Every structure is written in C-alpha cells, then in structure tokens.
C-alpha cells in the first residue's frame, strides 16, 4: 500500500491566493475554487490552438490588423490578456464578469493597434470587438461586431457554418418548440440562470458553451470542477488500493520510503494531479476553457 499525503486543497488555496489574494476563513471553498476556475478560463489559457477564420473576420482583417496578431498569439500559445477587456481581467473573483463566455463559450477582444502599456492595447474608437469561440484545441474567429452584441444569434450561425463540431445538435426536438429567441430574451434567461436551446437552419442546438447553471456559472466549468474533485478522490483511492499501472508503480518505487504527496497544478490550461515528491503526473483532471 502506498502512503498518500493529500495536499490538493493546500495547492488550490495557494493558486487562488496568487490571483485573488488571501481567502477569508468563512468562504465556501468549493465556491471560491469554481469562481477562480472561471477567472482562469476567461484569461484564455496559453496553449497552441488551430485557428479558423470565418469569411466575415477575413473581410475585416485589413481594417483591423490586430486580428492577425490575435490569430498568431492563439496559434503559438501566447498571451491574449492585452486584448481582453478590463472587466474580464480586473473583476477576478466575479464569476459573472462575462456571462456570454459562461453561456456560449464565446470571448471578445478589443482591436486597438497601439499598446497603451505593456499589458493593454488601446480600444477601437468605433467600439468594434472581435468575437471568437475558443476551446482547448481550436479557436474559431467568428465576426467583428459592435460592443454589446452579447446575445447575437448570428454568431452561433457563423460557428455552425465554420466549425459544426462545436455546435451540439439536439435530436428529436419538436419543430413547434421555440428556439427563435430575441437578444433581449437570451439576456434575460442568462441573467436568470436559465439555459436555452436555439433553432438554427431549421434544427435545434444547445449552447456551444453548455449554457449556464442556476448560479450563472458556466455549466461546463461546474462539470469541470466536479471532475476535479472526483478525480482527486479516485486517484487517492487507487493509490491506497494499489490500483495503478505498472509504469506508475515502477516510478513510485524509484523513491521507496517516500510517500506520495498528492498535489494540483496548472499545465497548459489544465488542472493536473501529480506526485510532488517525484514530479510524476497522475491524472489530467479538468480543462479550463
């Protein structure tokens, strides 16, 4: 039997404190972890991605050179923070800082050409933003729209056309059911923690971001948090019962007498569980996106 010292909560607290500052003792830890996961996901974890451009974005690329710069950063796994809004970057502990991101998994970028400081680009005078659906593997640059287009269904139509795999079709839905919501109705549902299905091209689809939970957290991130907690428990149990692969068993045996110090860290936008004594990866628990 492998001796296990579980330091995962300790590590999560340290990661959160690095971004949010000290955590008040009375805070519900599960909620603060979920809020922090939203912040980290909004920042767009740095990892190389395949980038797809819609014809709408291509048509704007000459007028807005920042589009190509953003594309290159996405492809190389660079830092996208300079093009993100202050609201997204500064409202760190507020999981509702970008409800469009929570609901649709669509981020938006400012398109200024000048860096007003090393970490921030200037904003466009006409208020235009680049909207993009970003997953761990790819980024789909959808369109350039006016600031405030937080519920424009045309963005979903573009996503369906350019990257159909990112739209989850709902089979067996009756055609008489509603799916033609106005922007105002979408915003109202989102603000009430209600997820909608959308009628596009005569078919029904769920939100590409899996919608929002009743607390307005992104459902996909709630599921990721649940996976993280479940995977920590599973790894701990597997180690205690010696239900581990032969390869891992050999690596653990390379430092006989040392317990497994179970920890959590971020790697390429993923929360991974590892043995801190041997720097040994044990599980990829959850992706932040």
N, C-alpha and C positions, 0 to 999 in steps of 0.2 A: 504494500500500500504506500502511495506517495503522500508525503506530508505536504499539505497545502495551506499557505497563508494568503488569505483573500484581502488584497489591498485595492480592489477595484473602486470602491466608494471613495477611498482616500485619493486615488488618482483623479477620479472625476471631479472631486471638490477642488483639487489643485488646478485642473484645466479650466474649470468655470471661474475660479478666483482670478486667474490670469487675464480673463476677458471682462468679468463683471465686477471684480473686487471681492472683498470678503462677503461670505454668505451669512446672513443673520441666523442665529441658532434656531429660531422658531419657524424658519422657512420649510415648507414641504419640499423635501429633497427631490422627490420624483418630478414635481412641477418645475423646479429650477433646472433640472437636467434637461427636460423637454424644451423649456424656453431657450436654454443655451444651444441645444441642437438646432433650433430654428435660426438663431443668430449665425451659427457657423455655416449652415446651409445657405442662408441668404448671401453670405460673402462669396459664394461660389468657390468651393474647394479647388485648390490648384492641382490640376492633373490634365494631361493632354487629352483632347477630345477631337473627334471627327466633326467638322463644321459643315453644315448645309445652309446654303443661301437661297431664299425664295427669290423669284423674279422681282418681287416688289422691293426687296432690300437691294438687289443688284442695281436696280434703277436709281437708287438713292446714293450709291456708293461714291459717285464722283462729287456730288454736292457735299457729302459728309465723309471726309477722309477718315474720321475716327472709326468708321465701320470696319475698314481693313485692319486698323490697329487692334481693335477688339477681336477680330477674327484670328489674328496672329497670336494674341495672348491666349485665346481659347485653345488653339492648336498646340501651343507649346507648353501649356500648363502654367501660364503666367498669372500675374496679379491683376484682377479685374476691379479691385476696390476703387481706383481713381475715377472710374466711370459710373460708379453706383451713387445713388442719392445720399445726401446727408442723413435723411430719415432712416435709411436702411443701416447705415454704418454707425450712427450715434445712438439710436434707440435700441441699445444692445439687449437689454433684458426684457424688451417688449415683444412678445411673440406675434403681436398684431401689427408690427411695423410695416408689413407688406402683405395684405390679405390676398391680393392677386397671386402672389407667389405661393402662399399657403394653399389656395384653392386650385389654381391652374398650373402651378409649377412654371410660371412664366415670369422672367425677370425683365427689368428695364434698365437701360443705360443712357446716360447723358452723352451728347455727341459734340462737345466742345473740342476745339483743336489745340487749345493752349492750357498748359498746366499752371494753375494759379498758385499751387505749391506742389512739392514733390509727390503728394498723395491725392491730389484732386485736380480734375480737369475743369475748365470753365463750362458753364451751362450755355446751351444754344439760346439765342435771343428769341427765337420763334417758339420755344417750348417743345420742340420735337424730341422724341425719345425713340431708341431702338428697342423693340420687344423681341425676346428670344425664349424659347423653351430649352432648358438645359438639364440634361441627365448626366449620370457619371460617364457614359460612353460618347455622347454626342451633344452638339449644340445646334439648334435649328433657329437661324435668324429669320424672324417672321415678317416684320414690317417696321416702317418708321411712321409713328403716329403721334398725335398731339398728347401732351401731358394730360392725364385724366382719363385716358382710354382704358380704364382698369377692368372693364367688363365687355369689351367689344368682341362680339362673336365672330367677326371676320377673321380675327387672329386664330381662332380654332379652325376655321375653314382652310386657312393657309397651312396650318400644321397638318391637317388631314391630307392636303394635296401634296405637300413636300415630304412628309415623314409619316405615312399612315400607321406605322407600327407604334407611334407614340399616342395614338388615339384608340381608346378601348371601346369597341362596339358592344352595345347591349343587344343581344339576340332575343327574339320573341316578344319585343315590346309592341303593344298595340299602336297602330298608326293614329288612333284617336287621342292618345295621350299627349299632353302638352310638352313641348320642347323648344318652342319658339318664344323664348323669354326676351323681354326688353333689357337694355343695360340697367335700367333702374330696378327691375325685378331681380336681376342677378345680384346686384349690390345689396339689396335688401335681404335676400336669402343668405348671402355670405355673412352679412353683419349679424344675422340671427343664428349662425352656426348650422345652416342647412345646405346640404349639397344637392345640386340639380343634375338632371340629365339633359342633353342637348340634341336637338334634331338638326342634322346637317346632311345635305344631299339626300333627303328622304330616309335617312337612317338615324338611329339613336345611339348616342355615345355618352359615357360618363366623363367627368372632368379628367383631363390628362394628368392632373396632379392628385387624383383620387378624392378631390373635394376637401371640405373642412369638417372637423369634428364639432360637437356641440359647444366646445370651448373656443372655437375658431382657430385652434391649432390645425396645421396641415395633417390630414388623416395619414398620409404616407409617413410622416415623421412620428406620429403617435405609434404606428406599426413598427417603425424602426426602433423606437425606444423600447417597446415591448420585446422585440427581438434581442436587443442588447441585454435586458435583464434576464430573459430566458436563456440566452447563450452563456452568460456568466454562470448561472446555476448549473447548466448542463456540463460545462467544462469542469466545474468544481466536482460534480458528481462522478464524471467519467474518470477524472484523475484519482479520486478516492477509491473507485472500484477497479482501477487499473484497466479501464476500457479505452485504451488509447492505441494508436497504430504502433507497429513495430519500430518504425522510423523515429517516432517521437519518444518511444521508450528507450531507444539507444541513446538519443540525445540527452534525455534526462539522466541516464546512467553515467554520462560523461562527467557529472559533478555529483557523485554519490555523497550522501550525507547532507546535501543542501536541500532545503525544502523548495517547493515551487512557490515563488512569490507572484501570485496572480495579479496582473495589472492591466490597465486600459490606456491606450494612447491613440492619437490620430495619425494615420498614414494615408496620404493621397486622398483625403476626403472620406476616409472610412475609419470607424472606431474598431480597433482590433484588440483582442485579448492575447496576452503574452506572458511568458515567464520572465520576470525581471532579473532573476539570478543568472539566466542563461541567454537572455535576449532572444527567446525562442517563441516564434509565432504559434499560437494555439488555435485561434479562430478569428475569421473576419466577421464581426458581429453585426455591423449596421453601416449602411452608406448614408452620407449626409448630402441630400440633394433636394 
